Amino acid sequence: MTTGSRLYAESGNRTRSLTLASVPMLVILVLTLLASVGETLHSRLLEIGGETWPDYFNLRIIGQTSAPDCQVVSDEEAAVDLAVAAKKAEKSDDPFADVFGEQIDREDIRASVIATSRACEHRRAQWDRLQSLNSPGVQAFAVMETGLSQAVLLVTGNRRVLLGLMLLFCAAAATLGRQHIALRPVESRLDDRVATVSQLVANGLLTASTWLYRQQELAQADAGMPLAHLFMHDIWVAGFGTLTLISLWQLRQQRDDLPAGGSWPRAMLSVPLYSFMCLSASIQFAYHGFYHGIAVYLTMMAELSALFLNLGLYVWVGMLLARTHLPRKVFDVLRPWKLPPKWLGVVVLLLTALPTAYSGASGIFILAAGLTLYRELRRAGTSEQLALATTAISGSMGTMLRPCLLVVIVATLNNSVTTDEMFSAGARVLLLTASVYAIYVFLIGGPSKGQIAPLREAVPGMLRALLPLVPYVAIFAGVILLWNVLLDRGLDEFSAPAILPLILLLVLAFERLVLKSPDPDTEEPPQNVRGPLPTGFPSSVLRATRESSALIGALLMLMALSVSVGGLIERSGLLELFPEQLGSVWLTLTLLMGLLVFIGMIMDPYGAVLLVNATLAPIALNNGIDPLHFWVMTVLAFEMGYLTPPVALNHLLTRQVVGVPTSPESLHGTFWQRNFRFILPVLVMGSTLIMVTYLPAWWDAAFQLLLGIQPPG
């Protein structure tokens, strides 16, 4: 076989394996996308039907109704005589009619007969009018609208099933790819063995918990208690049982790609975080006799199935973006200015704020766009440590900007703050955080090389770089405009999960089918890929889907177990030991800040907000802390927790998509050089958190400046 034919065969085998690995997840994502688009489209069709045809809501179901079964009275006196006769016959058959009955009132019967006749006449007139309005056009429209309604209901009614399949399929992909989130990557055979055993135990505990919960629910159903979604128990048991078998199979495999040896302390750090959470929660739940506790909280997670399905769409959008040349072309606009890496970092943080707001959480943004952002920073000459630090902190910049879903949840849970207040304060906190980042990066970011290009050079180069972006802008604007015109909806936190995948799919199709652009990795091919990369549109979509599957699985497993940990904390009563009155606002702020950072280190943002709203928020209000001040501080403290070792979730997610540091400075430099990617974000977010926590309570002008409202009192 020739070299060319061998490479062609390898490429064909790789494409087939890519298809098999990606198609199930692609189906789930497409169904989720179609459900989101279908809901908006169906709502718009109902509006159009009501505006086009009077009484459309009756016309759409006219085929399911029949003509009124009543009679209009033509001879009033005859009808009254008949009713009186019937009334007399009824009284004659009643032996107690003379004792308890009343005299027959002919006029009352006449009024009743006339009212009944007129009601029948109105119903028949309405029926005749609907028949006259009924036309082939309205029926064709109704068939389309009701068909779409049934299809949307079929998908949205089974969102729990989609979430369960997404979590379990993606968790299997993360397990097979050994991509679960841990404090440090697997580097030796001992690391791999310890990590695999921990996953085997955790998956086994999950299987046992879901099985016990299933048995309990079935027993209650047999006793006559009405229960919904019983079939989900079978999905959880089968899914976690499959994960257990995968871990058992991996335990029997010897990995030859890792060196022998290793140390137990370092191996323990390779245990996935979800395994730690599962083991600790299972032990505590078992101690209290609540053996199926994890399964109970897993079911509670399914109540927010639409939210977590959107998370999958956001990660998919990020992986689709990584398959395009759009990020490089956006950075091409900045390159003529020859910004030093420090200046570039500040600009990048400000530019990433809005995408973070639409993704709804910092971790989601890092998974979706972290690799792209890191690559472009490195291409611009940013050092590895500074690029990693900037990528990790980029997800924390827009978590309080409109239309961030986290803020919407906060405002929905309580009436003490509004979304407008939170978004206004969020914009101010964004500028403060960017300013603090700029100060630190210029003070401790190392020597700065280069200088900004003069205007006569930068402006023409920037204008030339803007020209290739015109088709992309047209695609973005066209989709949003079409969405607005046809569906009468704008781009917000509710429509973004549907609009953004459509835009990225069109961008990818434009590059592959019109521009004939190859995959961006053809410029920097990964080390583990041999031979030509599949670069067609279908192959690029499937590759983006495969890459997103493992990332979604790793994040969803972490979120699922963090919900259980949050429930464990709430049930333990630890937070109830916190005194309601501390006597000092400074002590209250300090203790709350520490607890909020700790919660942010171990829980996902949505579960953490639910826990804090039920436990810590009342304590803050009872101690005189303004509600807006408390919730702004809460969101910032969560972001601080996501950047603070030893967990530092945002850093772990950055490593998940970027990889481990490889530069000599990161491997063999001083402590400061090796850990600068951790130090800088902690300094930036820590300083911002301290200012937002204490300044509003100390100085009224700072309260108004940072939070955008007049201080209370």
C-alpha positions in Angstrom: 0.0 0.0 0.0 1.4 3.4 -0.9 1.9 6.2 1.7 -1.0 8.2 0.2 -3.4 5.4 0.3 -2.4 4.4 3.8 -2.9 8.0 5.0 -6.3 8.0 3.2 -7.3 4.8 4.9 -6.2 6.1 8.3 -8.1 9.3 7.7 -11.2 7.3 6.7 -10.9 5.1 9.9 -10.5 8.2 12.0 -13.5 9.8 10.4 -15.6 6.7 11.0 -14.6 6.5 14.7 -15.2 10.2 15.0 -18.7 9.7 13.7 -19.5 6.8 16.0 -18.2 8.7 19.1 -20.0 12.0 18.2 -23.4 11.2 16.7 -25.3 10.3 19.9 -24.2 13.5 21.6 -24.9 15.5 18.4 -28.4 14.1 18.4 -28.9 15.2 22.0 -27.5 18.7 21.4 -29.6 19.1 18.2 -32.8 18.0 20.0 -32.0 20.5 22.8 -31.4 23.2 20.2 -34.6 22.4 18.2 -36.6 22.4 21.4 -35.3 25.9 22.3 -35.9 27.2 18.8 -39.3 25.4 18.5 -40.7 27.0 21.7 -39.9 30.5 20.4 -41.2 29.6 16.9 -44.4 28.1 18.2 -45.1 31.1 20.4 -44.6 33.4 17.4 -46.9 31.2 15.2 -49.7 31.6 17.8 -49.2 35.3 17.7 -49.3 35.4 13.9 -52.4 33.2 13.9 -54.2 35.4 16.3 -53.3 38.5 14.3 -54.3 37.1 11.0 -57.5 35.2 11.7 -60.1 36.3 14.3 -60.8 33.5 16.8 -57.8 31.5 15.6 -57.6 29.8 19.0 -61.0 28.3 18.3 -60.3 27.7 14.6 -57.2 25.7 15.3 -59.2 23.0 17.1 -62.4 23.2 15.0 -61.8 19.8 13.6 -61.9 18.3 17.2 -65.3 19.9 18.0 -68.9 19.2 16.8 -71.9 21.4 16.2 -73.9 22.6 19.2 -76.4 19.9 20.3 -79.3 22.1 21.3 -82.5 23.6 19.9 -83.5 27.1 19.3 -87.2 27.7 20.4 -89.4 28.8 17.5 -92.7 28.7 19.3 -92.3 30.3 22.7 -95.7 29.4 24.2 -95.5 25.8 23.0 -92.1 25.4 24.6 -93.3 26.9 27.9 -96.4 24.6 27.9 -94.1 21.6 27.3 -91.8 22.7 30.2 -94.7 23.2 32.5 -96.2 19.8 31.7 -92.8 18.2 32.3 -92.6 20.0 35.7 -96.1 18.8 36.7 -95.2 15.2 35.7 -92.1 15.4 37.9 -94.1 16.7 40.9 -96.7 14.0 40.4 -94.1 11.3 40.7 -92.7 12.9 43.9 -94.7 11.8 47.1 -93.3 14.7 49.1 -93.9 17.3 46.5 -96.9 18.7 48.4 -94.9 19.0 51.6 -91.6 20.3 50.4 -92.4 21.4 46.9 -93.1 24.9 45.6 -95.9 26.1 43.3 -95.0 26.0 39.5 -94.3 29.5 38.4 -95.0 29.8 34.7 -93.2 33.1 34.3 -90.0 31.7 35.8 -90.2 28.8 33.4 -90.7 31.2 30.5 -87.6 33.1 31.5 -85.6 29.9 31.7 -86.8 28.7 28.3 -86.0 32.0 26.7 -82.5 32.2 28.3 -81.7 28.7 27.2 -82.9 29.4 23.6 -80.9 32.5 23.3 -77.8 30.8 24.6 -78.3 28.1 22.0 -78.8 30.6 19.3 -75.6 32.4 20.3 -73.6 29.1 20.3 -75.0 28.2 16.8 -74.2 31.7 15.5 -70.7 31.3 16.8 -70.4 27.9 15.2 -71.7 29.2 11.9 -69.3 32.1 12.0 -66.3 29.8 12.7 -67.4 27.6 9.8 -67.5 30.7 7.5 -64.0 31.7 8.7 -62.6 28.2 8.3 -60.6 28.0 5.1 -58.0 25.8 3.6 -55.4 28.5 4.5 -56.2 28.6 8.1 -56.4 24.8 8.4 -53.0 24.4 6.7 -51.5 26.9 9.1 -53.2 25.2 12.0 -51.9 21.8 10.9 -48.3 23.3 10.8 -48.7 25.1 14.2 -50.3 22.2 16.1 -47.8 19.7 14.6 -44.9 21.9 15.8 -46.6 22.2 19.2 -46.8 18.4 19.5 -43.2 18.0 18.5 -42.0 20.7 20.9 -44.0 19.2 23.7 -42.6 15.8 23.0 -39.0 17.1 23.4 -39.6 19.6 26.2 -41.6 17.1 28.1 -38.6 14.7 28.0 -36.0 17.2 29.0 -35.2 15.1 32.1 -34.4 12.2 29.8 -32.2 14.4 27.6 -30.3 15.7 30.6 -29.9 12.2 32.0 -28.6 10.9 28.7 -26.3 13.9 28.2 -24.8 13.6 31.7 -24.3 9.8 31.4 -23.1 9.7 27.8 -20.7 12.7 28.4 -19.5 11.2 31.7 -18.7 8.0 29.9 -16.7 10.0 27.3 -14.9 11.8 30.1 -14.2 8.5 31.9 -13.0 6.7 28.7 -10.8 9.8 27.8 -9.6 10.1 31.4 -10.6 13.8 31.4 -12.4 14.2 34.7 -11.4 17.3 36.7 -8.7 16.7 39.3 -6.3 18.8 41.3 -3.4 17.6 39.2 -3.2 15.5 36.0 -2.3 11.8 35.9 1.5 11.5 35.3 2.4 8.0 36.4 0.9 4.5 36.5 0.3 4.8 40.2 -1.6 8.1 39.6 -3.7 6.3 37.0 -4.4 3.4 39.2 -5.5 5.5 42.2 -7.6 7.7 40.0 -9.3 4.7 38.4 -10.0 3.0 41.7 -11.5 6.1 43.1 -13.8 6.4 40.1 -14.8 2.8 40.4 -15.7 3.3 44.0 -17.6 6.5 43.3 -19.5 5.1 40.4 -20.4 2.1 42.4 -21.7 4.2 45.2 -23.7 6.2 42.7 -25.2 3.0 41.3 -26.1 1.7 44.7 -27.7 5.1 45.8 -29.8 5.3 42.6 -30.8 1.6 43.0 -31.9 2.1 46.6 -33.8 5.2 45.7 -35.5 3.4 42.8 -36.6 0.6 45.1 -38.0 3.1 47.6 -39.9 5.0 44.9 -41.3 1.7 43.4 -42.5 0.6 46.8 -44.3 3.9 47.3 -45.9 3.7 43.8 -47.1 0.1 44.6 -48.7 1.5 47.8 -50.8 3.9 45.7 -48.8 7.1 46.0 -48.8 9.0 42.7 -45.2 9.5 41.5 -43.9 11.1 38.3 -40.8 10.3 36.2 -40.3 6.8 37.7 -38.6 5.8 34.4 -35.7 8.2 35.3 -34.6 5.8 38.0 -33.9 3.2 35.4 -31.8 5.6 33.4 -29.7 6.6 36.4 -29.1 3.0 37.5 -28.2 1.8 34.0 -26.0 4.9 33.3 -24.0 4.8 36.6 -23.8 1.0 36.3 -22.2 1.4 32.9 -19.8 4.0 34.3 -18.9 1.4 37.0 -18.2 -1.2 34.3 -16.0 1.2 32.3 -13.9 2.0 35.4 -13.6 -1.7 36.2 -12.5 -2.4 32.6 -10.0 0.5 32.8 -8.6 -0.9 36.0 -7.8 -4.2 34.2 -5.9 -2.4 31.5 -2.2 -1.6 31.8 -1.2 1.8 30.5 2.0 1.7 28.6 2.0 5.4 27.8 2.8 6.3 31.4 6.1 5.9 33.4 6.2 3.5 36.3 6.5 4.7 39.8 5.0 7.7 41.4 4.2 8.8 45.0 1.1 8.3 47.0 0.6 11.9 48.0 0.8 13.1 44.4 -1.4 10.2 43.3 -4.1 11.2 45.7 -4.2 14.7 44.1 -5.0 12.9 40.8 -8.3 11.6 42.2 -11.2 13.4 40.3 -13.0 16.0 42.4 -16.3 14.3 41.8 -15.0 11.1 43.4 -13.9 13.1 46.5 -17.3 14.7 46.7 -19.1 11.4 46.2 -17.1 9.5 48.8 -17.5 12.3 51.4 -21.2 12.8 50.8 -21.9 9.0 50.8 -20.1 8.5 54.1 -22.1 11.4 55.7 -25.4 10.3 54.3 -24.8 6.7 55.4 -24.0 7.9 58.9 -27.4 9.5 59.1 -29.1 6.4 57.5 -29.9 8.4 54.3 -28.3 5.9 52.0 -30.0 7.1 48.8 -29.2 10.8 49.6 -27.0 11.4 46.5 -29.8 10.0 44.2 -32.3 12.3 45.9 -30.2 15.4 45.1 -29.5 14.1 41.7 -33.2 14.1 41.0 -33.4 17.7 42.3 -30.8 18.6 39.8 -33.1 17.2 37.1 -35.7 19.9 38.1 -33.4 22.4 36.4 -32.9 20.3 33.3 -33.4 23.2 30.9 -30.6 25.1 32.6 -28.1 22.3 32.5 -29.0 21.4 28.9 -28.2 25.0 27.9 -24.8 24.5 29.6 -24.1 21.7 27.1 -25.1 24.1 24.2 -22.7 26.8 25.5 -19.8 24.3 25.6 -20.7 23.1 22.1 -20.6 26.7 20.9 -17.1 27.1 22.3 -15.8 24.0 20.6 -17.5 25.1 17.3 -15.7 28.5 17.7 -12.4 26.7 18.2 -12.9 25.0 14.8 -13.2 28.4 13.1 -10.7 31.1 12.2 -12.9 33.8 13.7 -10.9 34.3 16.9 -7.6 34.8 14.9 -9.3 37.3 12.6 -10.6 39.2 15.6 -7.1 39.4 17.1 -5.8 40.4 13.7 -7.7 43.7 14.3 -5.6 44.3 17.5 -2.3 43.2 16.1 -1.5 46.4 14.1 -1.5 48.3 17.3 1.4 46.1 18.6 0.0 46.2 22.1 2.5 44.9 24.7 1.2 41.6 26.3 0.1 43.5 29.5 -2.0 46.0 27.6 -3.4 43.1 25.5 -4.5 41.3 28.6 -6.5 44.3 29.8 -8.2 44.6 26.5 -9.0 40.9 26.3 -10.5 40.9 29.8 -12.9 43.7 28.8 -13.8 42.0 25.5 -14.6 38.7 27.2 -17.0 40.3 29.8 -20.0 40.2 27.4 -19.6 36.6 26.3 -19.3 35.5 29.9 -22.5 37.3 30.7 -24.3 35.4 28.0 -22.8 32.0 29.1 -24.1 32.7 32.6 -21.1 31.3 34.6 -17.3 31.7 34.5 -16.6 28.0 34.3 -18.9 27.6 31.3 -17.1 30.4 29.5 -13.7 28.9 30.1 -14.7 25.5 28.8 -16.4 27.2 25.8 -13.7 29.7 24.8 -10.7 29.2 27.0 -8.6 27.3 24.5 -9.2 29.9 21.8 -8.4 32.8 24.1 -5.2 31.2 25.4 -4.0 30.4 21.8 -4.5 34.0 20.7 -2.7 35.4 23.7 0.2 33.1 23.1 0.3 34.1 19.4 0.5 37.7 20.5 3.6 37.1 22.5 2.1 36.7 26.0 4.1 34.5 28.4 2.7 31.1 29.3 2.0 32.0 32.9 0.4 35.3 32.1 -1.7 33.7 29.4 -2.9 31.0 31.8 -3.7 33.6 34.5 -5.6 35.8 32.0 -7.6 32.8 30.7 -8.6 31.7 34.2 -9.7 35.1 35.3 -11.4 36.0 32.0 -14.5 34.0 33.0 -15.0 36.1 36.1 -15.3 39.4 34.3 -18.9 39.4 33.2 -20.8 37.4 35.8 -22.9 40.4 36.8 -23.5 42.0 33.4 -26.8 41.9 31.6 -28.1 39.3 30.8 -26.2 36.9 33.1 -28.6 34.1 34.2 -26.9 33.9 37.7 -28.2 37.4 38.4 -31.6 36.6 37.2 -31.7 33.6 39.6 -30.6 35.8 42.5 -33.4 38.4 41.7 -36.0 35.6 41.3 -35.2 34.0 44.6 -35.7 37.1 46.7 -37.5 40.5 46.5 -34.7 42.5 48.1 -32.8 43.2 44.9 -33.6 43.7 41.3 -31.8 42.7 38.1 -31.4 46.3 37.1 -29.6 47.1 40.4 -27.4 44.0 40.1 -26.5 44.7 36.5 -25.7 48.3 37.2 -23.4 47.4 40.1 -21.9 44.6 37.9 -20.8 47.1 35.3 -19.0 49.1 37.9 -17.4 46.1 39.5 -16.2 45.0 36.0 -14.3 48.3 35.5 -12.9 48.1 39.1 -11.7 44.5 38.4 -10.1 45.4 35.1 -8.4 48.4 36.7 -7.0 46.2 39.5 -5.8 43.7 37.0 -4.0 46.4 35.0 -2.3 47.8 38.2 -1.1 44.3 39.3 0.0 43.2 35.8 2.0 46.3 35.3 3.6 46.1 38.8 4.4 42.4 39.0 3.8 41.1 35.5 7.5 41.2 34.6 9.3 43.4 32.1 7.1 44.8 29.3 8.5 44.5 25.7 7.5 46.7 22.8 5.4 49.8 22.5 2.1 50.8 21.0 2.4 51.4 17.2 1.8 55.0 16.0 -1.7 55.9 14.7 -0.4 56.2 11.1 0.6 52.6 11.1 -2.1 51.1 13.4 -5.2 52.6 11.9 -4.6 51.4 8.2 -3.6 48.0 9.4 -6.7 47.7 11.6 -9.0 48.8 8.8 -7.4 46.1 6.5 -8.0 43.5 9.2 -11.6 44.6 9.6 -12.4 43.7 5.9 -12.3 39.9 6.4 -14.6 40.2 9.3 -17.4 41.7 7.2 -18.9 38.3 6.2 -18.9 37.2 9.9 -20.6 40.4 11.0 -23.1 39.9 8.3 -23.9 36.4 9.5 -24.2 37.5 13.1 -26.4 40.5 12.2 -28.4 38.5 9.7 -29.3 35.7 12.2 -30.2 38.2 15.0 -32.2 40.4 12.6 -34.0 37.4 11.1 -34.7 36.1 14.6 -36.1 39.5 15.6 -38.2 40.0 12.5 -39.6 36.5 12.2 -39.9 35.6 15.9 -40.1 39.1 17.4 -37.4 38.2 19.9 -34.1 39.7 20.7 -30.7 38.3 21.9 -31.0 37.8 25.6 -30.2 35.1 28.3 -33.2 33.1 27.1 -32.6 33.2 23.4 -28.8 33.0 23.4 -28.6 29.2 23.8 -30.6 28.8 20.6 -29.1 31.7 18.6 -25.4 31.2 19.3 -25.2 27.6 18.0 -27.0 28.6 14.8 -24.6 31.4 14.2 -21.5 29.3 14.8 -22.8 26.5 12.6 -23.3 29.1 9.8 -19.9 30.5 10.4 -18.3 27.1 10.2 -20.3 26.3 7.1 -19.2 29.6 5.5 -15.5 28.8 6.2 -15.5 25.2 5.0 -17.9 25.4 2.1 -17.4 29.0 0.7 -13.9 30.0 1.8 -12.6 26.4 1.7 -10.6 27.1 4.8 -9.0 24.1 6.5 -9.3 23.3 10.2 -7.2 25.8 12.4 -5.3 22.8 13.8 -3.7 22.3 10.4 -1.5 25.2 11.3 -0.6 23.8 14.7 -1.6 20.1 14.5 -1.9 18.3 17.9 1.0 15.9 18.7 -1.3 12.9 19.0 -2.8 13.3 15.5 -1.0 11.6 12.6 -1.9 12.0 9.0 -4.3 14.5 7.4 -7.1 16.0 9.6 -10.7 15.8 8.4 -11.5 19.4 7.5 -15.0 19.2 5.9 -18.0 20.8 7.4 -19.6 17.6 8.8 -16.2 16.3 10.1 -15.6 19.7 11.9 -19.0 19.6 13.5 -18.5 16.0 14.7 -15.0 16.8 16.0 -16.4 19.8 17.9 -19.1 17.6 19.3 -16.7 14.9 20.4 -14.4 17.5 22.1 -17.3 19.1 23.9 -18.7 15.7 25.1 -15.9 15.0 27.6 -15.8 18.6 28.8 -19.6 18.6 29.4 -19.3 15.2 31.2 -16.5 16.4 33.5 -18.4 19.6 34.4 -21.8 18.0 34.8 -20.5 15.3 37.1 -18.8 17.9 39.2 -22.0 20.0 39.3 -24.2 16.9 40.1 -22.1 16.0 43.1 -21.7 19.6 44.3 -25.5 19.7 44.6 -25.2 16.7 46.9 -22.5 18.4 48.9 -24.6 21.5 49.2 -27.5 19.4 50.4 -25.2 17.7 52.9 -24.1 21.1 54.3 -27.7 22.3 54.6 -28.9 19.1 56.3 -25.9 19.1 58.7 -26.9 22.3 60.4 -23.4 23.7 60.3 -24.6 27.0 59.0 -27.3 27.2 61.7 -24.5 27.5 64.2 -23.7 30.9 62.8 -25.2 33.4 65.2 -27.9 35.6 63.8 -26.7 38.7 65.6 -22.9 39.4 65.7 -23.1 43.0 67.0 -20.5 44.3 64.5 -21.0 44.8 60.8 -17.3 44.5 60.2 -17.2 41.0 61.9 -20.3 40.0 60.0 -18.8 41.0 56.6 -15.5 39.2 57.4 -17.2 36.0 58.4 -19.6 36.0 55.5 -16.8 36.8 53.0 -14.8 33.8 54.3 -17.8 31.4 54.2 -18.8 32.6 50.7 -15.3 32.1 49.3 -15.3 28.6 50.9 -18.7 27.7 49.3 -17.4 29.0 46.0 -14.5 26.6 46.2 -16.7 23.5 46.5 -20.0 24.2 44.7 -21.2 25.3 41.3 -22.7 28.8 41.2 -26.3 27.8 40.8 -26.4 25.4 43.6 -24.4 27.8 45.8 -26.9 30.6 45.2 -29.7 28.4 46.4 -27.8 27.4 49.5 -26.7 31.0 50.3 -30.2 32.4 49.8 -31.7 29.9 52.3 -28.9 30.2 55.0 -26.6 33.2 54.8 -28.8 35.9 53.2 -31.1 36.2 56.3 -28.1 36.5 58.6 -26.7 39.3 56.4 -30.0 41.2 56.4 -30.5 40.8 60.2 -27.0 42.3 60.8 -27.8 45.5 58.8 -26.0 44.6 55.5 -27.7 46.1 52.5 -29.2 43.3 50.2 -27.5 44.6 47.1 -24.2 44.9 48.8 -24.5 41.4 50.1 -25.4 39.8 46.7 -22.7 41.7 44.8 -20.2 40.5 47.5 -21.6 37.0 47.1 -21.0 36.7 43.4 -17.5 38.2 43.7 -16.7 35.8 46.6 -17.8 32.8 44.4 -15.5 34.0 41.7 -12.7 34.3 44.3 -13.4 30.8 45.4 -13.2 29.5 41.8 -9.7 31.0 41.5 -8.3 30.1 44.9 -6.1 27.0 45.5 -6.2 24.2 46.5 -9.3 23.6 44.4 -9.3 26.7 42.0 -12.0 25.3 39.7 -11.4 27.9 37.0 -7.7 27.0 36.8 -8.6 23.3 36.6 -11.0 24.0 33.8 -8.3 26.1 32.1 -6.0 23.1 32.3 -8.8 20.9 31.0 -9.0 22.8 27.7 -5.4 24.1 27.4 -3.3 21.4 28.9 -0.5 21.5 31.5 2.3 24.2 31.3 5.3 23.2 29.3 7.6 26.3 29.2 11.0 26.1 31.0 9.9 29.0 33.3 6.7 27.1 34.4 8.6 23.8 35.0 12.0 24.9 36.4 11.6 28.6 37.4 11.3 30.0 40.9 8.2 29.5 43.1 6.9 32.9 41.9 7.4 32.0 38.2 5.9 28.5 38.5 2.8 29.7 40.3 2.2 33.1 38.8 -0.9 31.8 37.1 -2.4 31.3 40.5 -1.0 34.3 42.3 -2.2 37.0 39.9 -5.9 36.0 39.8 -6.0 35.6 43.6 -4.4 39.1 44.0 -6.8 40.7 41.5 -10.0 39.1 42.7 -9.0 39.2 46.3 -8.3 42.9 46.2 -11.5 43.6 44.3 -13.5 41.5 46.8 -12.0 43.3 49.8 -12.8 46.7 48.4 -16.3 45.7 47.5 -16.9 44.1 50.9 -15.5 46.9 53.2 -15.6 50.2 51.3 -19.4 50.5 51.0 -19.8 49.9 54.7 -17.1 52.5 55.6 -17.8 55.3 53.2 -21.2 56.4 51.7 -19.6 57.8 48.6 -18.0 54.4 47.9 -21.3 52.7 48.4 -22.9 54.9 45.7 -19.8 54.7 43.5 -19.5 50.8 43.6 -23.2 49.8 43.9 -24.9 52.6 41.9 -27.6 53.4 44.5 -27.9 55.7 47.5 -26.7 54.2 50.8 -29.5 53.1 53.2 -30.5 55.4 56.0 
